Amino acid sequence: MRLALLRHGRAEDREMWIGRDLLRPLTTDGANRCRRLCTSYRRFCEVDQIWSSPATRARQTANIAAEVWRVPVREFPCLGPDPIDPGEIIDELVPLGARSPLIVGHEPNLSELADHLGGGCLVLRKGGLAMLDGELHAHGMRLHALLAPRHLFSALAVSSPGPLR
């Protein structure tokens, strides 16, 4: 199995947001960046299902990813922004039988899940993507790739000098 972990895009400022944090949406810029990132990530990452946190900002990110990869989104409360138990998440997701799922969620939850699966200690920036390979159980996976938005945007900004001769 190849598992991808995607942190939601830039959301409205937590301190300025009036209302429940679960309802805090992506900013317009966050949604636009997310679309560009997902379009770029698609070149590196195969996805057959998207599993999302129910938080608005994560669900919006998942919906953008679903449009890019043309796959369905399923929402799971266990992927929400509250503290997680990685073992419980694995128990809930293993029976789904996906080959290459994308989980859209929050920090530090995604990093804790990656560490539990054996992917090591990492921190995902907003819009960052980690890809793990292996079996979906404790210490059954290894980190395959870690893509940070700033590196990807920097690479996209560099103009190509043309084909090599």
C-alpha positions, 0 to 999 in steps of 0.5 A: 500500500502507498499512503499519502498524508496531506495537511489541509491548506491555509485557513482563516486565522484562528484568533480572528475566526468567530465560531467553532474551530471545526467550521473554520474554512480555507482562505481564498489564497489557501484554496488556490494554493491547494489546487496548484499543489494537488495538481503538482502532487498528482504527478508524483502520487497515485490516489484511489480514495480520499479519507478526510477530517470532518473539519471544514478546512480539511474537507475543502482541501479533500474536495479540491484533491478529489477534483484533481485526482477524480476520486471519491472522498469519505469523511471520518470523525477519527481524522478530526483536529482533536488529539488522536489515537493512531491505533484507532485510526488504523483499526477504522481504516484498514477494512476499507481496503484501499491501495493508495489512499490520501488522508487529509487532516491536521497537525500534529495528528498526521505526524503522529500517525506517520510516526506510529506507522514507521514513517519517522518523525516529520512535521507537515507544513500547510499543504505538505504531503508525505507518502509512505509505503508498506502495510497499514499497521504499527511500524509497517510503513516507511517514508517514501517522500516528503514534499513541502509546498515552498520547495514545490512552488520554488521549483515551479517558479524556475523557468526551464532552459529548454531541452538538453542537447 
